[in-house]
């Protein structure tokens, strides 16, 4: 199909912030670059038809201003096929939405399952996810617009799905985090130190835990919630934070140690317990959290 000369270049330049009247040197070269980008983006999805001008508008917001060489390097870092599908889905293209269902929904359902092992919320979360991605929530546009194309669309979607699943589980909870952590700790009858503490000074333990949690960063508190209370496993959290599972494990260990260290200092100061007594209490607290975590892993 023959197109008017430099039509894509004009669309691209019009989208550049504050540079609508600007002109790149070598417009023919830029036009050719944009045409090749559109052709490359369409290759994986021959059944999907997004007008070239519409895709260039979408693409232009993900590219820096610069000469043709700069733009060519930037285009080389983008996943054009993924961006093309995302653009088509945002436009409501039926073929694109059908492709999304075929190629991505099974993987997103698996990501949700990593958080909610019971599967009781999976269908609801997927529906919320579709709404968030392609329609948006009050006051916001479709979230798919936030996909920048620098990483794999599948991985980006998994992170969004994990977040939606965690939010869905958390929305059903009304108990403060420190109360939930305490409730996760079962006190054996043959453990006199912790039994005595919970009988006589439960408020002090709760206050120490609340203060220690408050001293953590928001990300550290969220990580503890997601792992111990929401049941998200290392793989799900790795997808959410876009790091490796081992990095999540290290962060959890560091945060847990920081939390327990602060609780230890607070209990020794407030209850005048010996270091050995407090250490025994904290060892049991940590072991019971792990038992609670194992029960979440075993949910059917």
Helices and strands as residue ranges (DSSP letters): H 7-15, H 27-43, H 52-60, H 68-76, H 80-90, H 94-100, I 101-105, H 106-115, H 122-134, G 143-146, H 153-171, H 177-183, H 192-200, H 202-215, H 218-224, I 225-229, H 234-241, H 245-271, H 275-297
